[in-house]
Amino acid sequence: MHLSRRRLLYGSAGVAVATMAGCSTDGESSSLSGFTGIAMPTQTSDRWVIEGGFLEQQLQEAGYKTILQYGDDDPELQITQIRSMVDQGVEFLIIGAIDNRSLGEILATAKNRGVTIISYDRLILDTPDVDYYASFDNYEVGVLQAKHILDRLGVQEEGVEGPFNIELFSGSLDDSNSQYFFQGALDTLERYTYSGVIAIPSNETEQEVTSTERWSGAVAMDRMTRLLEDHYEDRELHAVLAPYDGISRGVVYALEDFGLAPGTDEFPVVTGQDAEALSVQFIRDEKGQSQTVFKDTRDLAAVASGMVKSIVNGNDPEVNDLGTYNNGFKFVPSYLLQPVNIDQSNWEEELVGSEYLTVEDVDNAVEPQEF
């Protein structure tokens, strides 16, 4: 069983530090007021609530007027919200897209009115009107998740032959980040699937069949239940590559329903992303998930708000990647931050030590009503 290899990263100029022209020329005074519309996708994930509030705080502290709205995972609602922001005269849009292919028409309207458009974490596709992209190295997220699986299974230790059975989950198809997470993981696992050390009994290795609509944990739970019933009645499952904490917990609940007990040797390795408080609780207390990827969204919010501040001050925003993120029309000038692997050994140092979470946040975290 071999993974198909699809190249999703374009060009080789991926880490060229550079600046790109914004709405004004470096050093010139600007007449912009900094009025910014912030369109976030959902409030069902902790990270978006944190980021929306931090973006608003950063911009308001700089003296700029803001509008912050959440799209409730409804693409049409988000379009309506963005249209309202444009009608109210925003000069900047910071957008965490719900459906990254649905915004072309409203962004064309915004661009015709002189709005600078910053794609936030999720690259907006199929439009020439995105000016900048602020995100993390999303390919590296998948690498970290796959490396955690390899390390926990001891795959790279001398004399280990396998095969180890794993299953793959990817994110929502309407989120362009999903392909980068997934490809980073596939590329990291590839040599071991070719050698037979790792097997994928379901043969479900393509992004479409492994995808999880709207990143839903309930959808992931249903798929994991099917995989277990179809392929694991008489074989052991060693690991599940899950790209996001909500999906990870859905996987854990399905594994528990199948009769596997977290914290025991037979329970599979389960990865994640976003360092949600409940998943950190799972990691700390050995309740099924053993890893997540921390993307300090305060830093990302600071990057995006800093882009606005630079342009208002008559300067060009700093970017550090010119050749990775092609949205179908162009390589979008990007600033990428580095993600951090989190497991039981470092969650407190990295998350509590940085004041991203408190121990009380982790202690008191509960599952949303999705399940």
N, C-alpha and C positions, 0 to 999 in steps of 0.2 A: 504494500500500500504506500503510494507516494503522494506527497502534497503537490498540487499544481503551483507553479511559481509565476506570479504576476507582478510586474514592476509597476509600482504606483508612484514612485518618486521620480520626478522629472529633472534631468540635467545633473550636472556635477558641481554646480556653483552654490551648493546648499548652505555653506557657512561663510559666505563672504560678508564681512562686516562693512556696512555701507549706510548712507543716508539717501533718502529719496525726496524729491520735491513734493511739498504738500500744497496748501492753498496759498502760500506766500513765499517770498524769496528770503533766504537766510539773511538775517540782520535787518530786514525792513520792518517798519512798524505795521501793526495789524489793527484793523477796525473791528475785528470780531469780538463778541461779548462772551463767547464760550458756552452759549446756550446749547445744551446737549440732551438728546433723547436717548434713554437707555431701555432697550427692548430685550428682556430676558425670557427664556423659554418656559420655565415652570417653577413652581414653588414646592413641588413634591420631593425634590432632592435638596439636601442641606446646602450644597455648594452654591447653587444659584441664588439662594436667599442671602448667603454671606456675601457673594460677589456683587449682587445688585446693591445691597446696602453700602458696601465699601466703595463702589464706584460713585454712588451718589454723595457719600461723605467726602471723598477726595475732591470731587469737582465743586461741591458747595463750599468747602474750605478754601478753595482757590477763588471764590467769589462768583462762580458761574451758576446760572439757573439750570435746573435739571427737571426732566420728567422721567420717572421710573415706572415701567409697567411689566407685568408678567403675562405671558401668552397662554398659560394653562394647557400647554401641549396641543393647542389648536392653531394650525397654520393660518387659517382665515382670520381668526381673532388677532393674531400677531400682525398680519398685514393691515388690518383695520387700525390697530394701535399705532403702527408706524406712520400710516397715512395721516392720522390725527396729529402726531408729533410734527410732521412736515407742514401741515396746515397751520400749526401754531408757531412756525417760524424757527424751528431748531436749525442750528448751524452745523451740528455734528450728530451723527447717529452711531451708537455703539450697540451692535446687534449680536446676541446669541441666538442663532436661528433655530427654529423648530424644524422646518422643512427647508433645507438649504438650496433647493431648486425652485422655490415658489416666490422669490422676492424680486425677480428681475424687473417687473413692471413698476412696482412702487419705488424701487431704487432708481430707476430711470427718471421718475418724477422728481425724486429728491435731488438727484444730480443736476437736473435742469434748473433747480432752484439754488444751486451752489453749495449743497450740503456735502461735507466730508464724511465718508462712510468707512467705519472701522468694523471689520468682521471679528467677532469676539469668540475665541476658542473653537467655534465650529465654522469652517470656511464656507462662505456663501458661493455657490456655483452658478455657472451659466449666465454671467452678467459681466460687462466690462466696468461696472460702476463701483466696485469695491476698491478703496484706496489703500487700505492697510489691513494686515491680519496680525492679531495678537493671540498667542497660544503657547502651548508647551511642545516639546519635541514628542509628538504623538507616536511616531515610529518607536522611539525609545521606551515608551510605556509598554508596548507589546513585548519588547525585548526583555524588560524587567520581569514581566509576568512569566514568560517562558523560562527564563533563567531560574526563577524561584522553583518552578516545577522540576527542572533538571537537578537543582541542588537538593531539594527535599527527597527526590527519588534516588539520589546518589548515582545518577546516570553517568557522570563523568569520572567516577571513581574506578580505579583499576580492577578489572575482573568482573565488573557488573555487565551482565549480558541482556537482561530483560527476557521477553518483551514486557514493557509496561503499557497498559491500556489507558489511553486518555481520550477525552472528548472535548470538542471545541465549541465555544460560543463566541459570537461577534455581536456588535451593537446594532443600532437601528440603521437601516439602509438609507434613510433620508438624512443621516448625519455623516458628513464627509470624514470626520475623524475616525469613524469605525474602520475604514479601510486601512488607515495607517496603523492603528492598534493591531489589527488582525495580521497585516503583512509583517510587522516587526516580530510578532510571535511565530508566524509561519517560517520566516527566514531563520530564526533561532533554532527551531525544532527540526528543520528540514534534514540535516545530515543524519539525525538519529532515526527519522522515519525511513530514509533510504537504506540505512544499515540494518533496519529491523529491530533496533533496540526499543523504539516506540511504535506502538500500533494504535490505530483508530478503528475499532471494530465496526462502528456504524458506517464507515466510509463517507461521513458527512464532513467535508473539508473545504467546501466553497463558501464564500461569504454569504451568498443569498440563502442557502439552506441552513446555515448556522446563525443567521441574523435574529435579532430580538426586537420586535416592533416597539418603538418608543422607549426602548431600554427597560421594558416592563419586567419586573421580577416575577409577576404571575405568569406571563408568557414563558419565561425561562423555566419556571417550575413545571409547567405543563410539558415542555419539550424534554426536560431532564427525566420526567416520569416516563415518557414514551421511550426514551433511549434505554433506560434501565429495564423496562419490561421487554423490550425487543432484543436486547443484546447482552444483558448482564444477569440473567437467571442462573447461569452456570459458569460465569467468569468474574474475575475481580476487576473493578475499576480503580485505577491508581491515582488519577488526577483529572481535574476539570479546569480548562482554561476559560475563565470568565472575565470579561473586560471591564465590568463596573459592579460596584458593591451591591446595588439593588438586585442585579442579576445573580450575583454570588449567593446572596441569601436565599433567593428563589431556588437555586441549585441545592443549597444545604437542606432546605425544607423537604425537597423531593427525595434527597438521599436518606433523610431521617424517616420519611414515610415508607421508604423501601426496606427499612429495618437496620440501617447502618447507624452506629452510635458515634457522635463527635468525640474526639479525644482518644479514640481507640486506634489500633494499628490498621484496621481494615477500612477506616474512613479515608476517602480520597483527599488529596491536596486540592484546595480550591483557592484560586487567585481573585483579585478584585482591583478596584480603582476608585479614587476620590476620598478615601479616608473618612467616610461617614462614621459618625460616632457609634452607631450600632454595630457596624462591621468591625470597628476597632475593639469594641467589647467582645465580639466573637473571637477576634485574634488573641486578645489578652487572656480570655477565659477558656480557650481551646473549644469553642462551640461550633467548629466546622470550617470557617474560613481561616486561612493561615497567612494571608498576605493581602496587602492593598498597595496602590501607588498613590503617593501624596503629591498633589500639585498645589502648591501654596497659592490659592486663588487671590489672596491679598496682594501678592506680587504681580499676578496677572492683571488685576484691577489697576494696580499702580502703573503698569506699562500702558494700558489703554488710556487711562486718564492723563498720563504723561504725554501721550501723543497729542491729545487735545490741547494741553497746556503749551506744548512746543509750537503748535500751529498758531494759537492765539498770540503767543509772544513773537511771532514772525520768524520762527525757526523751523527746520525740517526735523520730523520725528526720527529717532534712531531706529534702524532695523539691523538685523544680523543674519538674514537669510533672504536670498534673491532667487533661488533656483529650485526650490522644493515644491512649493504649493501653487500648482496650476489649477485655476478654477474653471477652465474650459475656454477662457478668453485670453488669459495672461498669467504669468507668474506674479502673484500678489506679493509686494514687499512685506516682509514679516519680521516680527520679533518673537523668538522662541525661547522659552524658559526650560530648565532641566527638571524632570520629575525625580522623585525620591522613592526608593523601595522601602516599604514598611512591613515589619513582621513583629513577632513577639519580643524580639531582642531590642528594638529601638523605638517602639511606638511612643513611649513616654518621653524620651529624649527629643524626638523630632516634632511631635505634635503638642504635647503639653509644654515642653521646653520653649517652643516658639510661640506659645499662647494661641495656637490655632484651635485647640480644644482644651478643656479642663478635665480633670479626673471625674468631676461631677457630671460633665456632659456624657462621658463614656458610661458611668454608672447608671445614669437615668435614661439612657437612650431606649426607645421603644420602636417597634415596627409600625410604619404607616399602615393605613387601612387597606392597602392594595391586596393583601393575601386573605 
